Amino acid sequence: MTQWIDACATDAIDEEDLIRFDHAEATYAIYHSPDGQFFATAGKCTHENVHLSDGLVMDYVIECPKHNGQFDYRTGEAKRAPVCINLKTYPVKVEGGRVFIQVA
């Protein structure tokens, strides 16, 4: 069964930044894009299982802090080696100044 989880306030994330969100033994990354949208992905890099919350956000890309692999956080697509496995993405909605992600 899927459910919407309240992850954070919209003003908790600056544009072109992210925060880490832990829920039910899983880690997620919530992003605030330069055009004001919010996105969510798995919170750990698919290459070395490192938390992406310590990474660098540039436009629509998250760069892993360990080996500088990059993902498009809108689609999860792996964009630069050494990453070659895409990130899982999650649906996001914004209501009442809060960011919700849909998880199974």
Long-range contacts (C-beta under 8 A, 24 or more apart in sequence): 1-104, 2-102, 2-103, 2-104, 3-102, 3-103, 4-93, 4-100, 4-101, 4-102, 5-100, 5-101, 5-102, 5-103, 6-98, 6-99, 6-100, 7-40, 7-98, 7-99, 7-100, 7-101, 8-98, 8-99, 9-97, 9-98, 9-99, 10-38, 10-94, 10-97, 10-98, 10-99, 11-97, 13-38, 13-99, 16-57, 16-58, 16-59, 17-57, 18-52, 18-53, 18-55, 18-57, 18-62, 18-73, 19-53, 20-51, 20-52, 20-53, 21-101, 23-103, 24-103, 26-103, 27-51, 28-90, 28-101, 28-103, 29-53, 29-62, 29-73, 30-92, 30-99, 30-101, 31-57, 31-62, 31-73, 33-60, 33-73, 33-74, 34-59, 34-60, 38-92, 38-94, 38-99, 39-73, 39-74, 39-89, 39-92, 40-89, 40-90, 40-91, 40-92, 40-99, 40-101, 41-71, 41-73, 41-76, 41-87, 41-88, 41-89, 41-90, 42-76, 42-87, 42-88, 45-69, 45-83, 45-87, 46-78, 46-83, 46-84, 46-85, 46-86, 46-87, 47-82, 47-83, 47-84, 47-85
